[in-house]
């Protein structure tokens, strides 16, 4: 069985998430469309100072680049885990 990056109507089932700021600034992630739509809000897990942290990102805009859907996301600092590791005083 072969896999395809298109749904039954020939529409792409994948899109590229671009992180424009925050701890993941400059990174991209390939994500799946759900019912032909991208997620307006996504979470990402990344290691900061050796600890897993959850970062929330909200959609800024979307565009088509050479037939590929690309969605830009901005960091939601208030809903995300702290970026800087807290150090206990001695």
N, C-alpha and C positions, 0 to 999 in steps of 0.2 A: 504494500500500500504506500502511495506517495503522499507527501503533505504539500499543501499549497498555502501561500500567503494571501489568498483571495477567498471571499465567501462565494456562495452560489450565484450571486449576481455579478461576480467579477470584481467586487469592491475589495480593496486591501483590508486585511484583518489585523494588520500590525501598524503601529505608528511609532515615531521617535519622540520621546520626552526629552526636552532640553532644559537643564537647570541653569537659570540665569543669575542666581545669587545664592547666598547662604553657604553652608559647608560643602555642598555638592556643585558649586558654581563651575561651569565649563564642562560638566559631565553630561552624558546622554544615556538613555536607557530605551531599549526596544520593548514596547508594551502592546498588549492585545486590545483591540477594539471590542466593546461589548454592545451587541445589537447595532453595529455600525457607528458607534460613538466612542469618543475618548473620554477618560475620566476628568471631571472638572477639578478634582482634588485627589492627590495621591500621597502616599506615605512611602518613605524609603528608610531602610535600616542600614546604618553604617557604624563602623568602629571609631570611637573617639577616645584617645588615651587608653586604649585596650578594652573599653566598655562599649557594648552595643547601645546605640542611641537611635531613637525614632525621629525622623524629620518630616514635617508636613509641608507640602507645596501646593499652591493654587494656580489654576490656569490663568495665563495672561492673554495669550492669543494663539491662533493656529494659522498655518499656511501650508501650501503645497509646494514642494521643492522637487522638481523632476518627477512628478507623479507619486511622490511619497509624502504622506501627511506628517507634519512636524508641529508639535505643540510646545510652547514655551511656558515654564512654570516658575513662579516666584516663591521664595522661602517664607513660611509663616512662623516667625520666631516665637510668638506667644504660645502656640500650640505644640511646639517641638521641644524635645529634650534640650537641656543646656548644651551649648557648643563647647564651652571651656570647661575643663576638668576642675572640680573644686578641690582645693588642697586644705586639709585639716591643719590648724596651727599646732605647733609642738608645745 
